[in-house]
Amino acid sequence: MVLLDNTIVGAALPDMQHRLHTQLTGLQWIVDAYVLLVAMLLLSGGVFADRFGRKRVYLTGVAVFTVASVLCSLAPSVGWLVAGRVLQGVGAAALSPASLALLVAACPVPQERIKAIGLWAGFSGLGLAVGPVAGGVLTDVFGWPAIFLVNLPIGVALLLVGLRSLEETRNPSAPAIDVPGTVLSVLGVGALTYGLIEGGARGWTAPVILGSFTTGVILLAAFLAVEARRSSPMLPLRLFRQRLFTVSNTAMVVVGFALMGSSFFFSQFFVYVQGSSILRAGLQTLPMSLGMVIVSPYAGRLAARYGFRIVVTAGLTLAGLGLLALGTVHADTGYGNVWWRLGVVGVGFALTLSPLTGAAIQAVSPQEGGLASGISSTTRQIGAVLGVAVLGAVVRTRESGGASFETGLNSAFLAAGAVTLATAVFTGLWLTTSEPAEGSEAPRRSTAPGAVTTSNEASEQPLTATPSLAGRRPAG
C-alpha cells in the first residue's frame, strides 16, 4: 500500500492537471509531498515502533494512512491534496518499518525469516510495479479520487485483522527519538526540494529560490554536525566508513532518482505526446510493471549465485540503456517500438532493488541489519524526491528555452539514463567490501539474514547472500 501510492498517482496526473487546473509544478508537489515525508520520517518511524510497541505504531500508521487517503480523495484543490499527501506520508513512515519489525519478531528462525522478508519485499515490489496500470484503470473509470479510495477497504481490513492477530513487541533498550536530526533532515531536504520544483517557474536566480538552496545546504550541514555528536543518532555516520554500505546506498539514491523521476512522466508522455487516453496510457506502461513483477522474485537468488556487484551492475546497465532508448521516442513512434524499452527499464531496476538492500545489510553487524534496511529504503525515497524535482526542472528549463514538451521529456529520459549508466560503472568498480586495516579487529557482519562471517572472510569471497553460509561459525 505504501509503495503503491508512490506510483499509482503517476497515471492519474493528467486527470488531476485537468480537473484541478494546475501546472507541472503542482503535479510535482502532489508526488513529492508524499515521498518527502516518507523519506525523512522512515528511520524515526522504526525507532518509534521499537520504543512504543510495533503493533501500536503499525496500526496507528495504517489508521493515519487510511484517513489521509480519504481526505485526498475529497480534496477540492491542489493545496488540500498536497496536505493530504503529507499526512499520508506520515502514516506510511510509521506503518512501513513497523510492518518489517513485526515480521522479523514473528520469525525467530533465520531461514524462515529470510523467506518472510523475501515475501515482504516481493509484495512491496508488486505494489510499486502495478501502480501505473491500476491508476490508469481506476482514473479512467471513476476519476482520480478513486486511486486514493482504493486504500480504504485495505486499511479497514488491516486494522480489523491486526487488532485481533498481531502480538505486541517492543525493544526496551531502543534509543531515544532523535528529534533534532528528524527536524533538520525534513526541513533541509524540503528546502532543496522547494528550490528544485519552484525554480523553473520562478526563475533559478530569484531570491526565494537562491534562499531555499542556501537554507537547505545550511540545514543539512547542521544535520550532519548534530548526527556526528549524538550518542544515538537516527543516521549513524560511522556506517558510511564501510565502502559496501556507502556504495550500495549511493546507488540506491540513483535507483530512486531514475525510477520515480522517469515514471512521473510515462503517462504524461502517452497522453500529451502520443494522444492516448488515460486508460490506454496506464495499460501502455504494463511492460515495465511486468518486467519488475516477473524479475524481482529472482533478483535475490541471482545475487546469491553471482554476487551483488554483477547483478546490480547488470541491472543498472539495462535500466540506463532502456532510459536512453526512451529518450529517442517521439510522437509518431509506434507502440511496437516503445514497449520493449519500458520492459528493459523494468527488468533493469528489478535486478537492483533487492540486491542493493542486501548489500547494505551485509556491510553492517547482524544487530544493525534492520537499521541498514531502513537507511536503504530512506535513500531510495530521497532519490525519488530528487528525481521528480530534478527531471521536472529539466523539462521546464527546456520548455522555457522554446522547446516542446516532447523535447523536454526526451531530455529528462536521456539525463536519467546517463546518470544510471554512470552509476553502473560506479558499482562495477566499487560495490565490494573494503579491506580491514592491518591488525584491526573487524566487526562480524552477516552475509545474509541469519548468516554470519568475519570481514576477512567476506573480503576474500564474492559478495553473495548464499544460504550455505547460514550455519558457519564465525572465525575466532
C-alpha positions in Angstrom: 0.0 0.0 0.0 2.9 2.4 0.8 4.7 1.8 -2.4 1.5 1.6 -4.5 0.9 5.2 -3.6 4.4 6.0 -4.9 3.4 5.1 -8.4 -0.4 4.9 -8.7 -0.5 8.7 -8.7 1.5 8.9 -11.9 -1.2 7.5 -14.1 -3.7 10.0 -12.7 -1.6 13.1 -13.1 -3.1 14.1 -16.5 -6.7 13.9 -15.0 -5.5 15.8 -11.9 -4.0 18.5 -14.1 -7.3 18.9 -16.0 -9.7 18.8 -13.1 -7.6 20.7 -10.5 -6.4 23.3 -13.1 -2.7 23.0 -12.1 0.6 23.0 -13.9 3.6 20.8 -13.8 4.8 22.4 -10.6 1.6 21.4 -8.8 1.8 17.8 -10.1 5.4 17.6 -8.8 4.2 18.7 -5.3 1.4 16.1 -5.4 4.1 13.4 -5.8 6.9 14.8 -3.8 4.9 15.9 -0.7 4.2 12.2 0.0 7.7 10.8 -0.9 9.5 13.5 1.0 7.7 12.8 4.3 8.2 9.0 3.9 11.9 9.5 3.2 12.6 11.8 6.1 10.4 10.1 8.8 11.1 6.5 7.9 14.1 6.0 10.3 12.3 7.8 13.1 9.2 5.5 12.5 11.3 2.5 13.1 12.6 3.9 16.4 9.0 4.8 17.4 7.9 1.2 16.7 10.8 -0.2 18.9 10.1 2.1 21.8 6.3 2.3 21.9 5.3 -1.0 20.5 5.4 -2.3 16.9 1.8 -3.3 16.8 0.6 0.0 18.2 2.8 2.1 15.8 1.8 -0.1 12.8 -1.9 0.1 13.4 -1.6 3.9 14.1 0.2 4.3 10.8 -2.4 2.3 9.0 -5.2 4.4 10.5 -3.5 7.7 9.6 -2.7 6.5 6.1 -6.3 5.4 5.5 -7.9 8.6 6.8 -5.4 10.6 4.8 -6.3 8.7 1.7 -10.0 9.5 2.2 -9.0 13.2 2.7 -7.0 13.1 -0.6 -10.0 11.7 -2.5 -12.1 14.6 -1.2 -9.6 17.4 -1.9 -11.2 20.3 -3.8 -7.8 21.9 -4.8 -4.1 21.2 -5.2 -3.3 22.7 -1.8 -5.7 20.4 0.0 -4.5 17.4 -2.0 -0.8 18.2 -1.1 -1.8 18.5 2.6 -3.5 15.1 2.4 -0.4 13.6 0.8 1.8 15.0 3.6 -0.5 13.2 6.1 -0.3 10.0 4.0 3.5 10.2 4.2 3.4 10.5 8.0 1.2 7.3 8.2 3.4 5.5 5.7 6.6 6.3 7.6 5.1 4.7 10.7 3.5 1.6 9.2 6.3 0.5 6.8 9.2 0.0 9.2 6.8 -1.3 11.9 5.5 -3.9 9.5 9.0 -5.3 8.8 9.8 -5.2 12.6 6.7 -7.2 13.3 7.6 -9.7 10.6 11.2 -10.2 12.0 9.9 -10.6 15.5 7.4 -13.2 14.4 10.0 -15.3 12.6 12.9 -16.0 15.0 14.3 -18.9 12.9 16.8 -17.4 10.4 15.8 -19.4 7.3 12.1 -18.7 8.0 13.0 -15.0 8.4 14.7 -15.0 5.1 11.6 -16.3 3.3 9.4 -13.9 5.2 11.5 -10.9 4.3 11.6 -12.1 0.7 7.8 -12.2 0.6 7.6 -8.8 2.3 10.0 -7.3 -0.3 8.1 -9.1 -3.1 4.8 -7.7 -2.2 6.4 -4.2 -1.8 7.8 -4.5 -5.3 4.4 -5.7 -6.6 2.8 -2.5 -5.2 5.5 -0.4 -6.9 5.0 -2.2 -10.2 1.2 -2.4 -10.6 0.6 1.3 -9.6 0.7 2.8 -13.1 -1.7 0.2 -14.5 -4.1 0.3 -11.6 -4.0 4.1 -11.6 -4.9 4.2 -15.3 -7.8 1.8 -15.0 -9.3 3.5 -11.8 -8.8 7.0 -13.2 -10.4 6.3 -16.5 -13.4 4.6 -14.9 -14.0 6.6 -11.8 -11.7 9.7 -11.9 -8.5 10.4 -10.0 -10.1 10.3 -6.5 -10.5 6.5 -6.9 -6.8 6.0 -6.7 -6.9 7.1 -3.1 -10.2 5.5 -2.1 -8.8 2.1 -3.1 -6.8 2.3 0.2 -10.0 2.5 2.3 -11.1 -1.2 2.2 -7.5 -2.3 2.5 -6.8 -0.1 5.5 -10.0 -1.2 7.3 -9.2 -4.8 6.7 -5.7 -4.4 8.1 -7.0 -2.7 11.2 -9.6 -5.4 11.9 -7.2 -8.3 11.3 -4.3 -6.6 13.0 -6.1 -5.8 16.2 -7.0 -9.5 16.6 -4.0 -11.3 15.2 -0.8 -9.2 15.9 1.2 -9.6 19.1 2.7 -6.6 20.6 6.5 -6.5 20.7 9.0 -3.8 21.6 12.6 -3.2 22.3 13.1 -1.8 25.9 16.6 -0.7 25.1 15.7 1.2 21.9 17.5 4.5 21.5 15.7 7.8 22.2 14.0 9.6 19.4 16.4 11.9 17.5 14.1 14.9 17.4 16.8 17.4 16.2 18.0 15.1 13.5 14.5 14.4 12.2 13.5 18.1 12.2 16.7 19.2 10.4 16.5 16.5 7.8 12.9 17.2 6.9 13.5 21.0 6.7 16.8 20.6 4.8 15.6 18.2 2.1 12.3 20.1 2.0 14.1 23.4 1.3 16.2 21.9 -1.5 13.1 20.2 -3.0 11.2 23.6 -2.9 14.1 25.2 -4.8 14.2 22.5 -7.5 10.5 22.4 -8.1 9.8 26.1 -8.0 13.0 27.2 -9.7 11.7 26.6 -13.2 8.5 28.6 -12.6 10.0 31.5 -10.5 13.5 31.6 -12.2 16.7 30.0 -10.9 18.2 33.3 -9.9 15.1 34.5 -8.0 15.9 35.5 -4.4 13.5 33.0 -2.9 15.0 30.1 -4.9 18.6 31.0 -4.1 17.5 31.4 -0.5 15.9 28.0 -0.4 19.0 26.3 -1.8 21.2 28.2 0.7 18.9 27.3 3.6 18.8 23.7 2.5 22.6 23.4 2.4 22.9 25.0 5.8 20.3 22.8 7.4 21.7 19.6 6.0 25.2 20.7 7.2 23.7 21.2 10.6 22.1 17.8 10.4 25.4 16.1 9.7 27.0 18.0 12.6 24.3 17.0 15.0 24.3 13.4 13.9 28.1 13.2 14.4 27.8 14.3 18.0 24.7 12.4 19.2 25.2 9.2 21.1 22.1 7.6 19.4 21.7 9.4 16.0 18.9 8.4 13.6 21.7 8.2 10.9 24.9 6.7 12.3 27.6 8.3 10.1 30.1 5.6 11.1 28.3 3.1 9.0 29.4 5.0 5.9 33.0 4.2 6.6 32.2 0.8 5.1 32.6 1.0 1.4 29.9 -1.6 0.7 27.4 0.4 2.7 28.3 3.7 1.2 28.3 2.5 -2.4 25.1 0.5 -2.1 23.2 3.4 -0.6 24.6 5.8 -3.2 23.4 3.5 -5.9 20.0 3.3 -4.2 19.6 7.1 -4.4 20.2 6.9 -8.2 17.7 4.0 -8.5 15.0 6.1 -6.7 16.0 9.1 -8.8 15.8 7.4 -12.2 12.9 5.1 -11.5 10.5 7.5 -9.9 11.7 10.5 -11.9 11.1 8.8 -15.2 7.9 7.1 -14.1 6.5 10.5 -13.2 6.4 11.3 -17.0 5.3 8.0 -18.5 1.6 8.6 -18.5 2.1 12.3 -19.5 4.2 11.1 -22.5 1.5 8.7 -23.7 -1.4 11.2 -23.1 0.1 14.6 -24.1 2.7 13.5 -26.7 1.1 10.4 -28.3 -2.5 11.3 -27.7 -3.5 8.2 -25.7 -6.5 8.0 -23.3 -5.7 7.8 -19.6 -6.8 4.1 -19.5 -4.7 3.2 -22.6 -1.7 5.1 -21.2 -1.9 3.1 -17.9 -2.0 -0.1 -19.9 0.9 1.0 -22.1 3.2 1.1 -19.1 2.4 -2.5 -18.4 5.7 -3.9 -19.9 7.7 -2.1 -17.2 5.4 -3.4 -14.5 5.5 -6.9 -15.8 9.3 -6.7 -16.1 9.5 -5.8 -12.4 6.9 -8.3 -11.2 8.5 -11.2 -13.1 12.2 -10.5 -12.4 12.0 -9.1 -8.8 11.5 -12.5 -7.1 14.6 -13.8 -8.8 16.9 -10.9 -8.1 17.9 -12.1 -4.7 18.6 -15.6 -6.0 20.8 -14.2 -8.8 22.7 -12.1 -6.2 23.2 -15.2 -4.1 24.6 -17.0 -7.0 26.7 -14.4 -8.8 27.2 -11.7 -6.2 25.8 -8.3 -5.6 28.2 -6.4 -7.8 27.5 -8.4 -11.0 23.7 -8.4 -10.6 23.4 -4.7 -9.6 25.8 -3.5 -12.3 23.9 -5.5 -15.0 20.6 -4.2 -13.7 21.7 -0.6 -13.8 23.2 -1.0 -17.2 19.9 -2.4 -18.6 17.9 0.3 -16.9 20.2 3.0 -18.2 20.1 1.7 -21.8 16.3 1.4 -21.6 16.0 5.0 -20.4 18.4 6.3 -23.1 16.2 4.4 -25.7 13.1 6.1 -24.3 14.8 9.4 -24.8 14.7 8.9 -28.6 10.9 8.1 -28.7 8.7 10.7 -30.5 5.0 11.4 -31.1 5.0 9.3 -34.3 6.9 6.3 -32.8 4.7 3.2 -32.9 4.0 1.4 -29.7 5.6 -1.7 -31.1 8.9 0.2 -30.9 8.2 1.6 -27.4 7.0 -1.3 -25.2 10.3 -3.2 -25.2 12.1 -0.1 -24.0 9.8 0.1 -21.0 10.3 -3.7 -20.4 14.1 -3.3 -20.4 13.8 -0.4 -17.8 11.6 -2.6 -15.6 13.9 -5.6 -15.7 16.9 -3.5 -15.0 15.5 -1.8 -11.9 14.0 -5.1 -10.7 17.6 -6.5 -10.6 18.9 -3.7 -8.4 16.4 -3.1 -5.6 16.6 -6.3 -3.5 20.4 -6.8 -4.1 21.2 -3.3 -3.1 19.3 -3.6 0.2 21.1 -7.0 0.8 24.5 -5.4 0.2 23.7 -2.6 2.7 22.7 -5.2 5.3 25.8 -7.3 4.6 28.0 -4.3 5.3 26.9 -3.9 8.9 26.8 -6.1 12.0 23.9 -8.5 12.4 22.4 -6.3 15.2 22.2 -3.4 12.8 20.5 -5.2 9.9 17.2 -3.5 10.5 18.8 -0.1 10.6 20.7 -0.8 7.4 17.5 -1.8 5.7 15.7 1.3 6.9 18.5 3.5 5.6 18.4 1.8 2.3 14.7 2.5 2.0 15.3 6.1 3.0 18.0 6.7 0.4 15.7 5.3 -2.3 12.9 7.6 -1.2 15.3 10.6 -1.2 16.4 9.7 -4.7 12.7 9.6 -5.7 12.1 13.1 -4.3 15.1 14.4 -6.2 14.2 12.6 -9.3 10.7 14.1 -9.6 12.1 17.6 -8.8 15.3 17.5 -11.0 13.8 15.8 -14.1 10.8 18.1 -13.8 13.2 21.0 -13.7 14.9 19.6 -16.9 11.6 19.6 -18.7 10.6 23.1 -17.6 14.0 24.5 -18.5 13.8 23.1 -21.9 10.3 24.4 -22.4 11.3 27.9 -21.2 14.0 27.8 -23.8 11.4 27.4 -26.5 11.5 23.6 -26.9 8.4 21.5 -27.0 7.1 19.3 -24.1 8.1 16.3 -26.1 11.7 17.5 -26.4 11.8 18.3 -22.7 10.7 14.7 -21.9 13.3 13.3 -24.2 16.0 15.3 -22.4 14.7 14.1 -19.0 14.8 10.4 -20.1 18.3 10.9 -21.5 19.5 12.6 -18.3 18.1 9.7 -16.2 19.7 7.1 -18.4 23.1 8.8 -18.4 23.1 9.1 -14.6 22.0 5.4 -14.3 24.8 4.2 -16.7 27.4 6.3 -14.8 26.2 4.6 -11.6 26.6 1.2 -13.2 30.3 1.9 -13.8 30.5 3.1 -10.2 29.0 -0.1 -8.8 31.1 -2.2 -11.1 34.2 -0.7 -9.7 33.3 -0.2 -6.0 30.4 -2.4 -4.9 32.8 -4.6 -2.8 33.8 -4.8 0.8 36.7 -2.7 1.9 39.8 -4.4 3.3 40.1 -4.0 7.1 43.1 -2.2 8.4 46.0 -4.4 9.2 45.9 -5.8 12.7 42.4 -4.4 13.4 39.6 -6.4 14.8 36.9 -6.2 12.1 33.3 -6.5 13.2 31.2 -9.5 12.3 28.7 -8.9 9.6 26.0 -11.0 8.0 26.2 -12.4 4.6 22.5 -12.9 4.6 19.8 -12.6 7.2 20.9 -15.2 9.7 24.3 -15.8 8.2 27.5 -14.7 10.0 31.0 -14.4 8.7 34.0 -12.2 9.5 35.1 -9.3 7.4 38.2 -11.2 6.4 36.0 -14.0 5.0 33.7 -11.5 3.3 36.6 -9.7 1.6 38.0 -12.9 0.2 34.7 -14.2 -1.2 32.3 -12.9 -3.8 29.6 -10.7 -2.5 26.8 -13.3 -2.2 23.9 -14.0 0.1 24.2 -17.7 -0.2 22.2 -19.7 2.4 25.1 -22.2 2.6 26.9 -19.8 5.0 24.0 -19.8 7.4 25.4 -22.5 9.6 29.0 -21.3 9.6 30.5 -20.3 13.0 32.4 -17.1 13.0 36.2 -17.4 12.9 37.9 -16.7 16.2 
